[in-house]
Amino acid sequence: MPSQRDSFQASGPVHLTSIDWNNPNHQRSIAASLVQGVYVLERDRQQNRVGSELLGPAWFKSFNFNPIQILTDESDSSIFGCVYQLTLTSPDPLAFNAPTFVIAFRGTITKKESFSRDLELDFQVLRNGLDKTSRFKAGFEALNYLVFTYGHQRIWLAGHSLGSAMAILAAKNMAKVGVYIKSFLFNPPFLSAPIEIIKDQKIKHGIRIANSFMTAGVAKVLKKHSENNHEIFEMIKLWVPNLYVNKGDNICSEYLGYFEHRKKMEQIGAKNVGKIATKNSVKDLIFNVFGNESEPLHLFPSAVLHVNWGDNRDFKSAHGIHQWWKPDLNLDSRDYRYL
């Protein structure tokens, strides 16, 4: 029997009967639903659902999107992404900020049909090798085609967890050539120890300050490699993605401290140290020394950080995609710009 979580009518944003494309909450809910559509399309495939049994289409057809390209992984034939096109049947005065195309990437599915491949890619995220995988190359090729065929202004990019990592890498590559894609990144992985889980604020800030001085010190010694990270930050600083994190999700919650810590470093008179540390990762600097050219995937110059302070009773709730289309979210949104 299909999970109720796969059913749009049972667990989707059925409250969105009229879409205001200028409303950030509506944008967030629809972007998350399109990502869920990819998850459910893959589960439709795995469970051999056909015809009226299919549950995936409701997640995108409810908002007048049609899939124009299903993205499959050549290693296991799993569906990992989808290119959607919005088809409005009549002029909509509220559709000025609507996308024409949305590319959505799912995260890891813990079912045997795709789990081993997803887990392999999770490992590639940890070692910053995602760019060398066939899955990423297929996803980026789809984005590249849309951008250079139709322009980037009406394209959205969305992903959850592993899918967020793919979206980050794709959008960063575009930003390096001056193309800034509107991005919705749900529960993006922060590849560092989850210091945010520490309750004592003094200890937490002390660890972050010590870590910043250590990172800046390593970056100074490995100047050649850290200068490359500085150049990348300068190239992509005008890209301002939407990051959606849950305080109780240790995979992504460190983004709270990452952005706020910049202010702390300024307050203690260590702004320059903070600016160096925010661009560099000790792990990736060391990778570079040993010839494994590695760019820290999780470090951002700028972002709008949306924090869900509720719905974190367990990891499944805190990390799940379902939280992001709820109408009663306790969201705290903050705009961080790198200057």
N, C-alpha and C positions, 0 to 999 in steps of 0.2 A: 504493500500500500504506500503511495507517495507521501512524503513528509508534508505536513501542513505548511512548513516554512517555504516549500517550493510553490505553493499555491498563491497567486496574486490576490485572489478574493479573500483568502484566509489570513494572510499576513502582509500584504502589500499596502501601499499608500492609496487606498480606495477613497480617502477623503479628498484627494486632488481631482475633483470633478471639473474644475475650471482652472486652467493654467495661466498664471501671470509670469511671463518670462523675465520680467524685471525684478521679481521677488527672489532674493538669494535662497530663501528656504525652499521654494519650489524648484529652483535650479539644483540645489543639493539633493533633494528627494528624487528628482528624475535621474540625475547622474548615478545615484546609488542604485536605483531600480534597473537602469541599463546594465550596470555591472552584475546585478543579481540575475538579469536575463541571461548573461553568459554562463554563470554557474548552473542555472537550471537547464539551459540548452545542453550542456555537457552531461548533466544527470539524466536528461531525456535520452541522450545517446546511450549512456551506460545501462539504463534500465529498459532499453528497447521500446520506449513509448512512441507511439505513432498516432496520426490522425487526431481524434478528439481527446486522446490521452495526453497529448503534448501540453506541458505546463509553461515552457519557456516563452512562447509568443506573447502571452498576456502581459508580461513584464515590459515589453516595448510597444506593442500595438495599442495598449491603453493610452499611450501618449503620442500616438500617430507616428511612431518610428517603424521603419522597415529595415531588416538586415540586407545590406547589399553585398556584404562579403563576410563569410564565416571563416575565422582564422583557426587553423588546425596545426597541431604540432606534428612535424614529420616523423618524430621518434615513436609516438604511440597513438597517433591519429586523434588525440583528445582535442576538444574545442577549448581554446584558451582566450579567445577574444572575438570581437565582432565589430564590424563597421556598420553603423546605423545611419540612415538618412531620414530626416524629418519631412513628412509629407502633409502639408496643411491643405485641407479640402476647400477652405475659403479664407479670404484675407482676415488676419487677426491683428488688431491694433496693439495687442499686448505682446506681439511676437518680435518686436524690434531686436531684443537681445537673445532671441532663440538661435540655437545652432542649426546649421544645415546638415552637418555631419558630426557624429560622436563616435570615437573609437574607445571601446571599453575592454579592459583586461580583468579576468578573474584572478583570485588567489589560489592557494593550495586546497585541493579536495582530498580528504582522507579516506578515499575508497581505493581498493586495490587496482582498479583499471587505470588510474592516473596518478596514484600516490607516489610511486617510485620516481616517475619523471618529475613531478612537482617537487619532491624532496631533493632531487638532484639540482634543480634550479634554485631552491632555497639555499643550498650549499654554495652555489655560484654567486648568489647575492652576498653571502658572508665574505667571500674571497674576491668580490668585485670582478667576477668573470662573466656576468650576465650578458655583456655586450658581445661575447664570442659564441653565444648559443644560437641554435637555429630558430628557437621560438622568438627570441628578441628580434633577430634579423627579419623574420617574417612580419612581426608587428610594426617594426620601424619602416619597413618597405611600404606597408599599407598607409602609414601616416605620411611618409615622404611623397607618395603618389598623390594623395589628396591635397597636400600643401602646394605642390608645384603644378597641379592641374586646376585647382579652384581658389587658391589663396588660403591664408591661415585664419582670416578674421572670423569666419563662421564655423570653425572647427573646435570641438571640445575633446579633451582627453580625460579618461577616468579609469581608475584602477583601485583594487582593494588588496592590501597585504602584499603578496608576491606580485600581483598585478600593479600595485602602486609603484613598486620598484621598477617594473618595466616602463610604466608611464613616466616616472622621474627621469630615467635614463634617456628615453626618447625625447622628452621635452627639453632636457638639458642640451642634447645634441642639436636640436633645432635652435635653441637660444644662442648657441655659440656662433651661429651664422645670422643672428639678428631676427629670428622668427620666434615670436612669443605665443605659445599655445595656451589657451585657457584650460587650466588643469584642476581636476578634482581628485585629490589623493586621500583615500580612506585607509586609516590605520597603516600608514607607511612605516616600514621597519627602520628603526634607528640602530645602527650597527655599533653599539657601545654598551658598556655596563649600565644597567638601569638604576642610576643614582637617585632618580626621582622617587623610588620606593622608600628611601630613608626618611623616617619621620622627623628626626631632629634637624631643624633648619640650619643651625650653626654647623653641625657636622657635614651636612649636605653641601652647604656653600663652601666650607673649608676644603672638602674633597675636590670640588669643581675648580676652585682657585688654584690649588696645588697642581691639578691636572692641566690647567691652562698654562702655567709657568713651565711645566715639564714639556708640553707639546710645543710651546714657543721655543724652548731651548733646543729640542730635537730639530725643529724646522730651521733654526739658525745654523746648526751644524750641517744639516743636509740642505743647504741653501738652494742648490741647483734644482732639487726636486720640489721644494716648497714654493719657489718662484712660479712654477707651472700652475700650482693651485691658486696662487694670487691672480694669475692671468685669466684662469677659468672663471673665478669669482667676478672679475671685472666684465667679462664677456656676457655672463648670464644674470647680472644683478637686476636687470629690468624685467626679468621673468618673475612674476609674483603668483605662485600657485596657491590654491586653497588646500591647506592641510587639515584633515579631520582626525583628531586623536581623542582617545578616552583616557582619563586620568588613571583608570584601573588596568589599562592594557600595557604590560611591561615591554611589549614589542615596539610601541610607538610613544609611550608617555615621556620619554627623555627629551622629546622635542620641546616640552614645556621649559625645562631647564636650559636647553641649548640656546633658545632665543632670549630668555630673561637674563641669563648669565652675562650677556654682553653689557647690559646695563650695570650689573654688579661690578664688573671689571672697570667700568668708567667711574663708578662711585668711589672705588678705592684708589683711583689714580693710575690704573693699569690698562688704560684704553688700548694702547698699542699692542700690549701683550695679548689682550683679548681679541684684537682684530687678527693677529697672526694665528692664534689658537682656533678661532672659529672657522678658518679655512683649511685646517690641516688635521689629519688623523695620524697618530704615531704608527699604527699598524700599516697604513698605506704608504707612508714615507719609507718604512723599512722594506716593504714589498718592492718599492721602486729601486732601492739600493741593490737588491738581488736580481734586478732585471725583469721583474714582473710589474710592468707599467700599470699603475693602479690609481684611479681617481676616486676619492671618497664619495660614494653614491649619496650618502645621507646628509651631507652638509650643504646648506642653502644660504645664499646671500639674503634673500628676501622671501617673505611668505605672509599670507593671512592665515593665522593659526586659529582653528575653531576647536575648542575643548569641550567635550561632553563630560560634565561633572557627575552625572547620574548613570544609571543602568550599568553598574560595574560590580554586580554581586558575584560574578564568577568570570573566568577568562572567556568563556564562550560568548557571554553577553557583552563584555568589554571589547572584544576583538571582532565581533560579528558585524556584517554589513547591514543587518536588519535595523540597527539602532538609528541609522542615518536618514531614514525617511519618516521617522515618528514626528507627529505634529507638536508634541509637548516637550521637545528636547530642552534641557537646561544647558544651553550653549553659551560659552564665553569666547567672543571673537576679538582677536588682537592683530593689528597690522604692523609687521616688522619690515623695515626697509634698511638695506645696507647702504651706507653713505661713505 
